[in-house]
Amino acid sequence: MSDEAEVLAALRRMNLVGEGEHPALIALTGGVASDIWRVETARGPFCVKRALARLKVAADWRAPVERNAYEVAWFEVAAEFAPEAVPPILGHDPQAGLFAMAWLDPSEHRLWKTELAAGRADAAIAHAVGDRLGRIHAGTAARPELAARFATDTIFHAIRLEPYLEAAARAHPDRAPALTELVARTAGTKLCLVHGDVSPKNIQIGPRGPILLDAECAWWGDPAFDVAFCANHLLLKTLWVPDAARDLLACFDALWEGYRAHVDWEPREDLEARVATLLPGLFLARVDGKSPVEYLTKDDDRERVRGAARAWLAAPRARLGELRDDWMKRIGL
């Protein structure tokens, strides 16, 4: 059965299209972990997402497809604490490994990555991302029964810890002990429901603020991972959009400020220390892991990232402001 026929059969099982209806399926680009389609029906469009067993990157990167079900579950739980931060889910078909969600009209929902690439780095948006992420973490930290529902350690290792931190360790053997320690610490910290891919490419800015998408890495674990993952992108983009570097660094600060106000499940300084020490590993991974960022095309830029990450791994900083200040010096601000 073709991909289109499989999707159509699933949509009929979910009662999203009728037996005699043959909606247009338009494949969308941009993601590496899933196939995504816009479905055109007489009642209007919606979006369908199906997880891939082998991700669309140069390296051999595989991950269990059942992560699709955990993504739907993350949206359902996150909606309890920040309903405006997630898209409405229209249906889920575990048999086909796909789900349908509302179509977010691009005319009203701007991709945050596109905004940042254009130099429009608004600290208020970063603060709102931190605020919504903090509310979800705080709400789920008070719900320890969710640990069993999101016991996805194997998936999280396959799609996050191995291709990022472990791959970077193989590329930098002299920093492998520090990176291996980060893997062990992150895998062993169990505090709340983690999204796992809080990146500007997965955040749309709509009329009600930022909406978090692509929760395939949903996992009961360390909230520091989500904060470090997003903050990492804001640092990296200072090299991609140097004219907006100061604004991007203001977003870096605002993300943490919006988030930290909700941290009540542990001392804030403990969480910040884990974020600040994990971020260098993720920084290095985005040039020497299995999923390097596509926009750092100059050798000088990649070397600047390596130099900073290796230095921070050798002499860890406990505060995000220390990383920001050192990075500012390294990029000449």
N, C-alpha and C positions, 0 to 999 in steps of 0.2 A: 504494500500500500504506500502511495506517495505521501510526502510530508503534508501536502495540502489536504489529501483525503483523510489522513489521520486526525488532523486538527479539526476538520469539519465534522468528523464522527464524534469527537469529544465535545464539540460545541452543541451537537444535538443531544448528547447524553446529559449535558448541563442545562438543556432547555433554553439555550441562548439563541438558537436559530431553529426554525421549523424544518420538518422533513422535506418539504418542497423548496426550501430556500437555499440558494447557492451564492452566498456573499463573496465579495472579492477579498482575497487575502494578499496584503501587500507586505513583503518582507522588509523589515527595518534594519538598518546597519548601526554599528557603534559598539555593541557588546561583544565580549569574547567568550562568555560562559554559557550563553543561551541563544536560542533562536527566538526572535520576537516578530510578531506580525501585527499590523493594523487590520482590523476586520471591518469591512464596510457593510452595514445592514440597512434595511429600510428604516429602522428605528434610530439609526445613527451609528457612529463608529465606537469600537472599543479595542482593547489591546490584549493579545495573547502571548504568553511567555512559556517556553519549554526549555528545561535544562539540558545541556550537552554533557556527554560522558567524557569527551576529549575537547578541551578548550581551544579556541582559535588563536593560538600563539605559536611562535616558532619552536619553542621547547615542547617536549612531550609532557604535557600537563593534563592529568586526568583527575576526575572527582566524581563521587557517587551522585547519580541523578536524583536520588530521593531528597536532596537538598531543596528541591522545588516545593515539597510539602512543608518543610520547615520555614521557607520564605513566607508562604501563606499564613502559617501560624504566627510568625513574627508580626506581620501586618495586623492580625487580629488582636494580639496582645498589646502592641504599641498603641492601637486605637483607643484602648481603655484610658491611657494616660496623656496622649497628645493626638486626638482624633484629626486635627487639622494637618498633622505631619505625615499622614499616610494616604495612599489612594484607596478608593472604595474597591473591594474585591467582589466580582460578579459571580464567580464560580470556580470550582477546583475539581479536576479530574485526576486522581492519583494513578489510575490505570494508564493514562497517557502521559503522565508526568508533566502536566501543564495546568495553568490557571489563566483566568480572564480577569482583567481589571478595567476600570474606567479609563477612557482615553483623555489624556491631559492635552488640551488644545495648545499647540506651540505659540499661538498668537497671544495666549494669556499665561503661559507657563514657560519661563525662560530657563534654559539649562544654565546652572551656576558656572560650570566650566567654560561655557561660551562667553558668559559675562566677564569672567576673570581674564580670559584670553584677549578680550577687547579692552582690557585695562579698567573695567568697571568693578573695582574691588571695594564693595560697600561694607564697612565694618558692622553696620546694623544687621545685615543679612547673616554675617558670621556669628554675631551674638545670638540671633534667633535660632540658628542651627545648634549652637551650644545649649541654648535654653531648652529646645525640644528634646535633644538627645539626653540632657540631664534629667528632664522629667521622666523620660522612659526608663532610664537607669534607676532613678530613685524609686519609681513605682514598682518596678520588677524586683528590686533588691528586697522589698518588703513582702515579696511573694515567693518564698523559697520552694514552694511546691512546683514551681515552673522548672526547677532543675531537672526533674525527670522527663518533662515534656521536650526539653531542648538539650538532651544528653548527646550532643553531636560532635564529640571530641574527634572522632575519626574523620568526619567531613572537614572540620575546622583545620585539622592538621594537614589534610590533603590539599585544601584550597587556600590556606593562609600561612601556616607556620612553615611547612616544607618549601613551597615555591618562593617565599620571601626570605625568612631568616635562615633556614637551613641551606638554601641555594646560595645566599650571600656568604655563609660560612665556608662553603666549598670553594668559592671564588677568592676568599681571603683567609687562608689557613691560620695566619697569625692572629686573626681576630675571632677565630672559631670558638675558643673557650667562652668569650663574652657573649657571642651570639647564641651558643648552645645554652648558656645560662638563661638568656632571655626567653628562649623556647620553653625551657623547663618551668620557669617562673610563671610565664603567661598561661601555659597549659594547666598549671596547678592552682591558679587563682580562680575561685568560684564564688562570684558575688552577685551577679545580676544577668539580665538578658542583653546580649551583645548583638549588634547589627552585623559587624564584621567587614563592611565595605562602605564606610561613610566617606565618600569621595565626591568632589564637585561634579564629576560626570554622572553621579547617581542622585543628584539633588536638583529638583526643579523649583523655581521661584514663582509661585502663583499669587493670585490676589490675596490669599490669606497667609502668605509667607512660604518658607521652604517646606518641600515635600520630599521625604526620604524614600528612595526606590531601591530595588536590587538587594534584597535582604537574604540572598542565597546562603550567606555564611552564618546565618543565625545560630547562636551558641550560648549556652549558660556558662559564663566565664568572667573574664577580667574586663571591666569597663574601661580601663586604661587603653586597651587596644583601639577602641572606637575613637577616642580623643586623639591618640597619637597618629592614627591612620589619616584622619582629616587634617590635623595640624601639619603633618608631613607634606601634604600636597600644597599647602599655602607657602611653606618655605621653598619648595622646589619651583613653584611658579614665579618666584622672584627672578629666576634666571631666564624663564620663558618670556616674561613681560617686565623687563627691567625698569621701564618708565613708571610702572605701577608698584615697584618694589616696596616703597614705604607704606602704601595703602594695603598691600598684601600682608605686611608685617603687623599693621594695625588690625587686620582681620584675624591674624594669628592670636593676638592678645585678646580680641573681642570674643573669639570662640571659647577660650578658656574662661573668661569672665562670665559669659552667659551660662556656661556649664557648671562652674564651681559653686554657684549659688544653690544648686540642688544637692550637692554632695552631703548626705547626712548618714550614710551607712558605714563610713569609716572616716578617720581624720583626713582632711583635705590635703595636708602636706604629704601624707603617705601615698595617696592616689597621684598627686602631682609628680612625686619622685618616680613612680612607675611609668608615668607618661613620658617624663623627660629622659629616662634611661632606655625606654623602648624605642622612642622616635629615631635615634641614630641608626638602629638596626633596620628600620623600615626605610630610612633615608638611603642607606647603602643598597638595600634591596631594589630600589627603583632605578638603579643603574646596573647592578650586577646580579639581580635575581631573575626569575623566570618571566617576570612581567615588567620589563623596564618601561618607564614613561616614554611615549613616542616623541615628545616635543624637545627633549634634550638631545639635540643632534650634533652639538659641537663637542669635540674632545676636551676642550678647556673647561666647559661647563660640567661635564661628567667627572673630570678630575677634581674640580672644586668640591663637588658633592662627596666624592671618595675621601678627599683630604679631611673635610669636616667630620664626616661620619666616623672615620677611623680614629680621629683625635678624640671625639666624644666617647667612643667605645672604650678607648684606653684610659680616659680620665672622665668618668661619668659625672654629669651635672644633675643636681636634684631639683632644679627649678627651671621652668620653661623660659623665664626671662633671661637666664644665663645662656641658653641656647640661642635665643633671639639676638642677644647682644653680640655674641661671638659670630653668628652668621652675618650680621650687619657689617662687621669689620671685614669679613672674608669677601663680601661682595662690594666693598668700597663705599658704604653708606655712613 
